[in-house]
Amino acid sequence: MTGPDSSEAPGEPDHQVGLGTIAKEWGRIGCIGFGGPPAHIALLRDLCVERRGWLTTEEFEDGIAATNLLPGPASTQLAILCAWRLQGPAGALIGGLCFIVPGLVVILALSVPFFAPDAPLWVRGAAAGAGAAVPAVALRASVGLLPGSSRRAGAERSARSRWVVYLVLGAVSAATVGPWLVLVLAACGVVEATVRSPGRRPWPTRRVAVLPPAVVPALATGGLAALSWVALKVGLFSYGGGFVIIPMMQHDAVHTYHWMTAGQFLDAVALGQITPGPLVQTVAVVGYAASGVVGGLVAAFVAFAPSFVFILVGGPRFDRLRTNHWAQGFLTGAGAASIGAIAGATVPLALSLEHLWQFGVLAAAAVWVFALRRGVVSALVGAGLLGVAAAYAGLHLPA
């Protein structure tokens, strides 16, 4: 099939591809999309640009750039945007759902045995082992994001210095004040945007300030209301990748609402990594721990809803967004702080480990992903197998 007609207005959807085709192809990617955003982007590029020619290379790259300016899971938003370009709102809804649902079904199905009070010994061992590898995986994710963020910051000495400060602030905040991390991210974004665009209208500030984290949680004292608030933060504030919401989500799920133990939260993050789809789907495991399958579905719906809204409402305006200096500056500052936060999140994650053998698994995982430069999915699977061996060897497992 040929690509979009050159006479079509920029940013308008191309109504050439049937909804059934979108459902089939986006569902296929949703089933095989292991490995996080890089894998999702590669699969979408192969489908939309290289094999089918539905989008030009320039259009696809513009889509990546536009979705990287938005909070939330960027690869999910790219999947929704590509489907929107082909069949408008209907395509966006069907493509986005078919991309998300396979991984959501898998992660909720795995949550049942992982969180069962009478889980078999091998399941408990696999969970403890895979969870032990999560801090290494988080640190690897932050390191992988550094080059792109560094290029965005620019070569000017003052800009590089601010970039380093944002990284440090994000890391320290994630390690020490998890629930307030969003304020640090927003502040870094506003500062950088103001420095780069003095005198311009700071419209992103208004959007960031809509949901002050100290006020809204006070209105949600428990149940689905609290779960919805936690999920909304996940969907709105995951700048730089899904791992950035880990410290916020951990504090809410473990310390504020006591839906799960610290060890179980590590299991949730591990499940989010070994299943297809974005890491943001970890929130579905938190929802399951809070209110069963209904809670998992509610959490996923609330977390992914902003991504659909951003594309459906903002799709025709993405060209202006990309050229908006304030938006570019905000992403530079908030994105750098987010990468620091991902690295800083390894501290509370590592402190969640309960037994000495788990630290050994963590060290092995770190060697696997850093020294040997192997994939994170294989690291988590291998760590899970080590956990099974530890369980059958009689070593203590997390409570």
Sine and cosine of phi, psi and omega as CSV:
sin_phi,cos_phi,sin_psi,cos_psi,sin_omega,cos_omega
0.00,0.00,0.62,-0.78,-0.02,-1.00
-0.97,0.23,0.30,-0.95,-0.01,-1.00
-0.98,0.22,-0.02,-1.00,-0.01,-1.00
-0.85,0.53,0.57,-0.82,0.03,-1.00
-0.90,0.44,0.70,-0.71,-0.07,-1.00
-0.92,0.40,-0.32,0.95,-0.01,-1.00
-0.99,0.13,-0.13,0.99,-0.05,-1.00
-0.95,0.32,0.59,-0.81,0.00,-1.00
-0.90,0.43,0.63,-0.78,0.00,-1.00
-0.86,0.51,0.65,-0.76,0.06,-1.00
1.00,0.10,-0.10,0.99,0.01,-1.00
-1.00,0.02,0.58,-0.81,-0.01,-1.00
-0.93,0.37,0.46,-0.89,0.01,-1.00
-0.96,-0.28,0.95,-0.30,-0.11,-0.99
-1.00,0.08,0.95,0.33,0.01,-1.00
-0.86,-0.51,-0.43,0.90,-0.12,-0.99
-0.98,-0.20,0.75,-0.66,-0.04,-1.00
-0.92,0.39,0.47,-0.88,0.00,-1.00
-0.90,0.43,-0.54,0.84,0.05,-1.00
-0.89,0.45,-0.64,0.77,0.04,-1.00
-0.91,0.42,-0.67,0.74,0.04,-1.00
-0.88,0.48,-0.71,0.70,0.00,-1.00
-0.87,0.50,-0.69,0.73,-0.03,-1.00
-0.92,0.40,-0.76,0.65,-0.10,-1.00
-0.95,0.30,-0.67,0.74,0.02,-1.00
-0.94,0.33,-0.53,0.85,0.09,-1.00
-0.92,0.40,-0.61,0.79,0.04,-1.00
-0.89,0.46,-0.70,0.72,0.02,-1.00
-0.90,0.43,-0.61,0.79,0.03,-1.00
-0.89,0.45,-0.47,0.88,-0.01,-1.00
-0.99,0.10,-0.50,0.86,-0.10,-1.00
-0.93,-0.37,0.13,0.99,-0.10,-0.99
-0.99,0.14,0.85,0.53,0.10,-0.99
-0.99,0.14,0.54,-0.84,0.11,-0.99
0.96,-0.29,0.06,1.00,0.11,-0.99
0.99,0.15,-0.21,-0.98,-0.10,-1.00
-0.78,0.62,-0.68,0.73,0.00,-1.00
-0.84,0.54,-0.66,0.75,0.02,-1.00
-0.93,0.37,-0.65,0.76,0.00,-1.00
-0.89,0.46,-0.70,0.71,-0.01,-1.00
-0.90,0.44,-0.66,0.75,0.00,-1.00
-0.90,0.44,-0.65,0.76,0.00,-1.00
-0.92,0.38,-0.66,0.75,0.03,-1.00
-0.92,0.40,-0.64,0.77,0.03,-1.00
-0.90,0.45,-0.71,0.70,0.01,-1.00
-0.86,0.50,-0.66,0.75,-0.02,-1.00
-0.95,0.30,-0.83,0.56,-0.21,-0.98
-0.99,0.16,-0.49,0.87,-0.09,-1.00
-0.96,-0.28,-0.80,0.61,-0.18,-0.98
-0.99,0.12,-0.71,0.71,-0.08,-1.00
-1.00,0.02,-0.70,0.72,-0.10,-1.00
-0.98,-0.18,-0.36,0.93,0.00,-1.00
0.91,0.42,0.45,0.89,0.00,-1.00
-0.95,0.32,-0.53,0.85,0.01,-1.00
-0.80,-0.61,0.53,-0.85,0.10,-1.00
-0.98,0.21,0.28,-0.96,0.05,-1.00
-0.85,0.52,-0.65,0.76,-0.02,-1.00
-0.91,0.42,-0.66,0.75,0.01,-1.00
-0.90,0.44,-0.65,0.76,-0.01,-1.00
-0.92,0.39,-0.69,0.72,0.02,-1.00
-0.90,0.44,-0.61,0.79,0.07,-1.00
-0.89,0.46,-0.60,0.80,0.04,-1.00
-0.90,0.44,-0.66,0.76,0.05,-1.00
-0.89,0.47,-0.72,0.69,-0.03,-1.00
-0.89,0.46,-0.67,0.75,-0.03,-1.00
-0.92,0.40,-0.71,0.70,-0.03,-1.00
-0.94,0.34,-0.44,0.90,0.08,-1.00
-0.94,0.34,-0.26,0.97,0.07,-1.00
-1.00,0.10,-0.14,0.99,-0.07,-1.00
-0.98,-0.21,0.54,-0.84,0.17,-0.98
-0.95,0.30,0.35,-0.94,-0.01,-1.00
0.97,-0.23,0.02,-1.00,-0.04,-1.00
-0.94,0.34,0.95,-0.30,-0.15,-0.99
-0.90,0.44,-0.65,0.76,-0.04,-1.00
-0.93,0.36,-0.55,0.84,0.09,-1.00
-0.91,0.41,-0.68,0.73,0.02,-1.00
-0.91,0.42,-0.56,0.83,0.06,-1.00
-0.91,0.41,-0.65,0.76,0.05,-1.00
-0.88,0.47,-0.68,0.74,0.02,-1.00
-0.91,0.41,-0.67,0.74,-0.03,-1.00
-0.91,0.42,-0.68,0.73,0.02,-1.00
-0.87,0.48,-0.67,0.74,0.03,-1.00
-0.92,0.38,-0.57,0.82,0.05,-1.00
-0.91,0.42,-0.63,0.78,0.02,-1.00
-0.89,0.46,-0.43,0.90,-0.06,-1.00
-1.00,-0.06,-0.54,0.84,-0.06,-1.00
-0.55,-0.83,0.49,0.87,0.12,-0.99
0.88,0.47,-0.43,-0.90,-0.05,-1.00
-0.84,0.54,-0.65,0.76,0.00,-1.00
-0.89,0.45,-0.67,0.74,0.04,-1.00
-0.90,0.43,-0.63,0.78,0.01,-1.00
-0.89,0.46,-0.71,0.71,-0.02,-1.00
-0.91,0.41,-0.73,0.68,-0.03,-1.00
-0.93,0.36,-0.72,0.69,0.01,-1.00
-0.88,0.48,-0.71,0.70,0.00,-1.00
-0.89,0.45,-0.70,0.72,0.00,-1.00
-0.91,0.42,-0.68,0.74,-0.01,-1.00
-0.93,0.37,-0.45,0.89,0.07,-1.00
-0.96,0.28,-0.61,0.79,-0.11,-0.99
-1.00,0.08,-0.69,0.73,-0.21,-0.98
-0.87,0.49,-0.68,0.74,-0.02,-1.00
-0.83,0.56,-0.74,0.68,0.02,-1.00
-0.91,0.41,-0.58,0.81,0.01,-1.00
-0.90,0.43,-0.68,0.73,0.03,-1.00
-0.88,0.47,-0.70,0.71,-0.02,-1.00
-0.90,0.45,-0.71,0.71,-0.10,-1.00
-0.94,0.34,-0.56,0.83,0.06,-1.00
-0.95,0.31,-0.59,0.80,0.04,-1.00
-0.90,0.44,-0.63,0.77,0.03,-1.00
-0.95,0.30,-0.45,0.89,0.00,-1.00
-0.90,0.43,-0.51,0.86,-0.06,-1.00
-0.87,0.48,-0.82,0.57,0.03,-1.00
-0.95,0.32,-0.54,0.84,-0.04,-1.00
-0.91,0.41,-0.52,0.85,-0.06,-1.00
-0.94,-0.35,0.16,0.99,0.06,-1.00
-0.94,0.34,0.68,-0.73,-0.01,-1.00
-0.89,0.45,-0.44,0.90,0.01,-1.00
-0.94,-0.35,0.62,0.79,-0.03,-1.00
-0.86,0.51,0.62,-0.79,0.04,-1.00
-0.85,0.52,0.38,-0.93,-0.06,-1.00
-0.86,0.51,-0.64,0.77,-0.05,-1.00
-0.93,0.37,-0.53,0.85,0.03,-1.00
-0.93,0.37,-0.70,0.71,0.02,-1.00
-0.89,0.45,-0.63,0.78,0.03,-1.00
-0.92,0.40,-0.69,0.73,0.02,-1.00
-0.89,0.46,-0.64,0.77,0.01,-1.00
-0.91,0.41,-0.70,0.71,-0.01,-1.00
-0.90,0.43,-0.62,0.79,0.00,-1.00
-0.94,0.34,-0.74,0.67,0.00,-1.00
-0.90,0.43,-0.64,0.77,0.03,-1.00
-0.89,0.46,-0.55,0.83,0.00,-1.00
-0.91,0.42,-0.44,0.90,-0.03,-1.00
-1.00,0.10,-0.19,0.98,-0.11,-0.99
-0.87,0.50,-0.69,0.72,0.02,-1.00
-0.84,0.54,-0.62,0.78,0.03,-1.00
-0.92,0.40,-0.63,0.78,0.02,-1.00
-0.91,0.42,-0.66,0.75,0.03,-1.00
-0.89,0.46,-0.69,0.72,0.01,-1.00
-0.90,0.43,-0.63,0.78,0.05,-1.00
-0.89,0.45,-0.62,0.79,0.02,-1.00
-0.89,0.45,-0.66,0.75,-0.02,-1.00
-0.92,0.39,-0.66,0.75,0.01,-1.00
-0.89,0.46,-0.63,0.78,0.00,-1.00
-0.91,0.42,-0.42,0.91,-0.02,-1.00
-1.00,0.03,-0.22,0.97,-0.09,-1.00
-0.87,0.49,-0.73,0.69,-0.07,-1.00
-0.85,0.53,-0.72,0.70,-0.01,-1.00
-0.90,0.44,-0.67,0.74,0.02,-1.00
-0.91,0.42,-0.62,0.79,0.01,-1.00
-0.89,0.45,-0.67,0.74,0.02,-1.00
-0.90,0.44,-0.64,0.77,0.00,-1.00
-0.90,0.44,-0.58,0.81,-0.03,-1.00
-0.90,0.43,-0.52,0.85,0.01,-1.00
0.99,-0.10,0.14,-0.99,-0.09,-1.00
-1.00,-0.07,-0.17,0.99,-0.02,-1.00
-0.89,0.46,0.66,-0.75,-0.12,-0.99
-0.87,0.49,-0.70,0.72,-0.02,-1.00
-0.91,0.42,-0.62,0.79,0.02,-1.00
-0.91,0.41,-0.65,0.76,0.03,-1.00
-0.91,0.42,-0.62,0.79,0.01,-1.00
-0.91,0.42,-0.68,0.73,0.03,-1.00
-0.90,0.44,-0.63,0.78,0.01,-1.00
-0.85,0.52,-0.69,0.72,0.02,-1.00
-0.90,0.44,-0.66,0.75,0.01,-1.00
-0.88,0.47,-0.68,0.74,0.02,-1.00
-0.88,0.47,-0.67,0.75,0.04,-1.00
-0.85,0.52,-0.74,0.68,-0.05,-1.00
-0.91,0.41,-0.69,0.72,0.02,-1.00
-0.87,0.50,-0.68,0.73,0.02,-1.00
-0.89,0.45,-0.69,0.73,-0.02,-1.00
-0.90,0.43,-0.73,0.68,-0.02,-1.00
-0.91,0.42,-0.65,0.76,-0.02,-1.00
-0.91,0.42,-0.69,0.72,0.00,-1.00
-0.90,0.44,-0.55,0.84,-0.03,-1.00
-0.99,0.17,-0.34,0.94,-0.14,-0.99
-0.84,-0.55,-0.60,0.80,-0.10,-1.00
-0.77,-0.64,0.84,0.54,-0.10,-0.99
-0.70,0.71,-0.78,0.62,-0.08,-1.00
-0.92,0.38,-0.31,0.95,0.00,-1.00
-0.99,-0.16,0.11,0.99,-0.07,-1.00
-0.85,0.53,-0.60,0.80,-0.06,-1.00
-0.87,0.49,-0.56,0.83,0.03,-1.00
-0.92,0.40,-0.61,0.79,0.02,-1.00
-0.91,0.41,-0.70,0.71,0.02,-1.00
-0.87,0.50,-0.73,0.68,-0.02,-1.00
-0.89,0.45,-0.66,0.75,-0.02,-1.00
-0.90,0.44,-0.68,0.74,0.02,-1.00
-0.89,0.46,-0.66,0.75,0.03,-1.00
-0.90,0.44,-0.70,0.72,-0.02,-1.00
-0.91,0.41,-0.67,0.74,0.01,-1.00
-0.88,0.48,-0.75,0.66,-0.03,-1.00
-0.91,0.42,-0.65,0.76,0.01,-1.00
-0.90,0.44,-0.63,0.78,0.00,-1.00
-0.92,0.38,-0.65,0.76,0.01,-1.00
-0.91,0.42,-0.66,0.75,-0.06,-1.00
-0.98,0.19,-0.44,0.90,-0.07,-1.00
-0.74,-0.67,0.89,0.45,-0.02,-1.00
-0.88,0.47,0.71,-0.70,0.05,-1.00
1.00,0.06,-0.16,0.99,0.01,-1.00
-0.99,0.15,0.37,-0.93,-0.01,-1.00
-0.93,0.36,0.88,-0.48,-0.08,-1.00
-1.00,0.08,0.90,0.44,-0.04,-1.00
-0.89,0.45,-0.51,0.86,0.01,-1.00
-0.89,0.45,-0.46,0.89,-0.02,-1.00
-0.87,0.50,-0.63,0.77,-0.03,-1.00
-0.91,0.42,-0.62,0.79,-0.02,-1.00
-0.94,0.35,-0.61,0.79,-0.01,-1.00
-0.93,0.37,-0.56,0.83,-0.12,-0.99
-1.00,0.09,0.04,1.00,-0.05,-1.00
-0.90,0.44,-0.57,0.82,-0.11,-0.99
-0.85,-0.53,0.98,0.20,0.00,-1.00
-0.91,0.42,0.83,-0.55,-0.13,-0.99
-0.92,0.39,-0.30,0.96,0.00,-1.00
-0.99,0.10,-0.28,0.96,-0.09,-1.00
-0.99,-0.16,-0.77,0.63,-0.13,-0.99
-0.89,0.46,-0.67,0.74,0.01,-1.00
-0.86,0.51,-0.46,0.89,0.02,-1.00
-0.91,0.41,-0.41,0.91,0.03,-1.00
-0.99,0.11,-0.26,0.96,-0.04,-1.00
-0.90,-0.43,1.00,-0.05,-0.12,-0.99
-1.00,0.05,-0.10,0.99,0.02,-1.00
0.28,-0.96,0.03,-1.00,0.05,-1.00
0.94,0.35,-0.43,-0.90,-0.06,-1.00
-0.92,0.39,-0.45,0.89,0.03,-1.00
-0.90,0.44,-0.73,0.69,0.03,-1.00
-0.90,0.43,-0.67,0.74,0.01,-1.00
-0.88,0.48,-0.64,0.77,0.01,-1.00
-0.90,0.43,-0.62,0.78,0.03,-1.00
-0.91,0.42,-0.71,0.71,0.03,-1.00
-0.86,0.51,-0.70,0.71,-0.01,-1.00
-0.91,0.40,-0.58,0.81,0.01,-1.00
-0.91,0.42,-0.64,0.77,0.07,-1.00
-0.88,0.48,-0.63,0.78,0.03,-1.00
-0.87,0.49,-0.70,0.71,-0.05,-1.00
-0.96,0.29,-0.42,0.91,-0.10,-0.99
-0.99,-0.16,-0.42,0.91,-0.21,-0.98
-0.84,-0.54,0.38,0.93,0.00,-1.00
-1.00,0.01,0.86,0.50,0.10,-1.00
-0.91,0.41,0.71,-0.70,0.13,-0.99
1.00,0.08,-0.03,1.00,0.01,-1.00
0.76,-0.65,0.33,-0.94,-0.09,-1.00
-0.88,0.47,-0.46,0.89,-0.07,-1.00
-0.92,0.40,-0.35,0.94,-0.06,-1.00
-0.92,0.39,-0.41,0.91,-0.01,-1.00
-1.00,0.03,-0.03,1.00,-0.03,-1.00
-0.87,0.49,-0.77,0.64,-0.02,-1.00
-0.88,0.47,-0.63,0.78,0.04,-1.00
-0.90,0.43,-0.73,0.68,-0.04,-1.00
-0.92,0.40,-0.63,0.78,0.01,-1.00
-0.88,0.47,-0.71,0.70,-0.02,-1.00
-0.88,0.47,-0.70,0.71,-0.01,-1.00
-0.92,0.40,-0.74,0.68,-0.12,-0.99
-0.95,0.30,-0.58,0.81,-0.11,-0.99
-1.00,-0.10,-0.74,0.67,-0.18,-0.98
-0.99,-0.12,-0.62,0.78,-0.07,-1.00
-0.99,0.14,-0.78,0.63,-0.10,-1.00
-0.96,-0.28,-0.17,0.99,0.08,-1.00
0.83,0.56,0.66,0.75,0.05,-1.00
-0.97,0.24,-0.44,0.90,-0.04,-1.00
-0.45,-0.89,0.29,-0.96,0.08,-1.00
-0.99,0.15,0.20,-0.98,0.03,-1.00
-0.88,0.48,-0.63,0.77,0.04,-1.00
-0.91,0.42,-0.64,0.77,0.03,-1.00
-0.91,0.41,-0.54,0.84,0.04,-1.00
-0.91,0.41,-0.64,0.77,0.09,-1.00
-0.86,0.52,-0.64,0.76,0.05,-1.00
-0.87,0.50,-0.65,0.76,-0.01,-1.00
-0.88,0.47,-0.69,0.72,0.01,-1.00
-0.90,0.43,-0.65,0.76,0.02,-1.00
-0.88,0.47,-0.66,0.75,0.04,-1.00
-0.88,0.47,-0.63,0.78,0.03,-1.00
-0.90,0.44,-0.43,0.90,-0.02,-1.00
-1.00,0.06,-0.58,0.82,-0.11,-0.99
-1.00,0.00,-0.07,1.00,0.04,-1.00
-0.98,-0.22,0.41,-0.91,0.03,-1.00
-0.93,0.38,0.42,-0.91,0.01,-1.00
0.98,-0.18,0.00,-1.00,-0.09,-1.00
-0.97,0.25,0.43,-0.90,0.03,-1.00
-0.89,0.45,-0.38,0.92,0.02,-1.00
-0.83,0.56,-0.38,0.92,0.01,-1.00
-0.91,0.41,-0.15,0.99,0.14,-0.99
-0.82,0.58,-0.52,0.86,-0.01,-1.00
-0.88,0.47,-0.44,0.90,0.05,-1.00
-0.92,0.39,-0.56,0.83,0.05,-1.00
-0.93,0.37,-0.65,0.76,0.07,-1.00
-0.87,0.49,-0.68,0.73,0.04,-1.00
-0.89,0.46,-0.62,0.78,0.03,-1.00
-0.90,0.43,-0.68,0.74,0.02,-1.00
-0.90,0.44,-0.52,0.85,-0.03,-1.00
-0.99,0.17,-0.70,0.72,-0.14,-0.99
-0.55,-0.83,0.51,0.86,0.06,-1.00
0.95,0.32,-0.37,-0.93,-0.05,-1.00
-0.88,0.48,-0.63,0.78,0.03,-1.00
-0.87,0.49,-0.69,0.73,0.04,-1.00
-0.89,0.46,-0.64,0.77,0.04,-1.00
-0.89,0.47,-0.68,0.73,0.01,-1.00
-0.93,0.38,-0.66,0.75,0.02,-1.00
-0.89,0.46,-0.71,0.70,-0.02,-1.00
-0.88,0.48,-0.69,0.72,0.00,-1.00
-0.91,0.42,-0.68,0.74,0.00,-1.00
-0.87,0.50,-0.74,0.68,-0.04,-1.00
-0.93,0.38,-0.63,0.78,-0.05,-1.00
-0.93,0.37,-0.60,0.80,-0.05,-1.00
-1.00,-0.02,-0.27,0.96,-0.03,-1.00
-0.84,0.54,-0.69,0.73,0.01,-1.00
-0.85,0.53,-0.57,0.82,0.00,-1.00
-0.89,0.46,-0.68,0.74,0.05,-1.00
-0.90,0.43,-0.67,0.74,-0.01,-1.00
-0.89,0.45,-0.70,0.72,0.00,-1.00
-0.84,0.54,-0.70,0.72,-0.05,-1.00
-0.96,0.27,-0.71,0.71,-0.05,-1.00
-0.91,0.41,-0.61,0.79,-0.03,-1.00
-1.00,0.05,-0.64,0.77,-0.14,-0.99
-0.99,-0.12,-0.17,0.99,-0.06,-1.00
-0.73,0.68,-0.78,0.63,-0.02,-1.00
-0.93,0.37,-0.21,0.98,-0.09,-1.00
-0.95,-0.30,0.13,0.99,-0.10,-0.99
-0.91,0.42,-0.50,0.87,0.03,-1.00
-0.88,0.48,-0.66,0.75,0.03,-1.00
-0.94,0.35,-0.59,0.81,0.02,-1.00
-0.88,0.47,-0.66,0.75,-0.04,-1.00
-0.92,0.40,-0.47,0.88,-0.02,-1.00
-0.99,-0.12,0.04,1.00,0.00,-1.00
-0.99,0.17,0.90,-0.43,-0.08,-1.00
-0.91,0.43,-0.56,0.83,0.01,-1.00
-0.91,0.42,-0.70,0.71,0.00,-1.00
-0.90,0.44,-0.66,0.75,0.02,-1.00
-0.89,0.46,-0.69,0.72,0.02,-1.00
-0.91,0.41,-0.65,0.76,0.01,-1.00
-0.87,0.48,-0.70,0.71,0.00,-1.00
-0.90,0.43,-0.59,0.80,0.01,-1.00
-0.88,0.48,-0.72,0.69,-0.02,-1.00
-0.96,0.29,-0.76,0.65,-0.02,-1.00
-0.92,0.39,-0.60,0.80,0.00,-1.00
-0.91,0.42,-0.67,0.74,0.03,-1.00
-0.90,0.43,-0.68,0.73,0.04,-1.00
-0.89,0.45,-0.57,0.82,0.01,-1.00
-0.91,0.42,-0.65,0.76,0.03,-1.00
-0.90,0.43,-0.67,0.75,0.09,-1.00
-0.88,0.48,-0.61,0.79,0.00,-1.00
-0.91,0.41,-0.61,0.79,0.04,-1.00
-0.88,0.48,-0.68,0.73,0.04,-1.00
-0.91,0.41,-0.69,0.73,0.00,-1.00
-0.90,0.44,-0.47,0.88,0.00,-1.00
-0.90,0.43,-0.33,0.94,0.00,-1.00
-0.91,0.42,-0.41,0.91,-0.01,-1.00
-0.92,0.39,-0.85,0.52,0.04,-1.00
-0.89,0.45,-0.51,0.86,0.03,-1.00
-0.91,0.41,-0.70,0.71,0.01,-1.00
-0.92,0.39,-0.59,0.81,0.02,-1.00
-0.93,0.37,-0.24,0.97,0.03,-1.00
-0.98,0.20,-0.25,0.97,0.00,-1.00
-0.94,0.35,0.63,-0.78,-0.15,-0.99
-0.95,-0.32,-0.39,0.92,-0.15,-0.99
-0.78,-0.63,0.48,-0.88,-0.09,-1.00
-0.86,0.51,-0.64,0.77,-0.04,-1.00
-0.89,0.45,-0.46,0.89,0.03,-1.00
-0.92,0.38,-0.55,0.83,0.06,-1.00
-0.93,0.37,-0.52,0.85,0.11,-0.99
-0.90,0.43,-0.65,0.76,0.06,-1.00
-0.90,0.43,-0.65,0.76,0.04,-1.00
-0.87,0.50,-0.70,0.72,0.01,-1.00
-0.89,0.45,-0.67,0.75,0.02,-1.00
-0.90,0.44,-0.65,0.76,0.03,-1.00
-0.90,0.43,-0.63,0.78,0.02,-1.00
-0.90,0.44,-0.66,0.75,0.07,-1.00
-0.89,0.46,-0.64,0.77,-0.05,-1.00
-0.89,0.45,-0.73,0.69,-0.11,-0.99
-1.00,0.05,-0.42,0.91,-0.04,-1.00
-0.98,-0.17,-0.84,0.54,-0.06,-1.00
-0.95,0.31,-0.70,0.71,-0.03,-1.00
-1.00,-0.01,-0.20,0.98,0.07,-1.00
0.84,0.54,0.70,0.72,0.06,-1.00
-0.99,-0.11,0.15,-0.99,-0.10,-0.99
-0.97,0.25,0.39,-0.92,-0.04,-1.00
-0.96,0.28,-0.55,0.84,0.00,-1.00
-0.90,0.45,-0.71,0.70,0.02,-1.00
-0.91,0.42,-0.54,0.84,0.05,-1.00
-0.89,0.45,-0.69,0.72,-0.02,-1.00
-0.94,0.34,-0.64,0.77,0.04,-1.00
-0.90,0.43,-0.71,0.71,0.03,-1.00
-0.88,0.47,-0.65,0.76,0.04,-1.00
-0.90,0.43,-0.61,0.80,0.06,-1.00
-0.89,0.46,-0.64,0.77,0.03,-1.00
-0.91,0.40,-0.63,0.78,0.08,-1.00
-0.89,0.46,-0.60,0.80,0.04,-1.00
-0.91,0.41,-0.63,0.78,0.06,-1.00
-0.89,0.46,-0.69,0.72,0.02,-1.00
-0.88,0.47,-0.65,0.76,0.01,-1.00
-0.90,0.44,-0.62,0.78,-0.01,-1.00
-0.90,0.44,-0.72,0.69,-0.03,-1.00
-0.97,0.25,-0.25,0.97,0.10,-1.00
-0.99,0.12,-0.09,1.00,0.04,-1.00
1.00,-0.01,0.17,0.98,0.03,-1.00
-0.96,0.29,0.44,-0.90,-0.04,-1.00
-0.92,0.38,0.61,-0.79,0.04,-1.00
-0.93,-0.38,0.44,-0.90,0.05,-1.00
-0.84,0.54,0.56,-0.83,-0.01,-1.00
-0.93,0.38,0.00,0.00,0.00,0.00
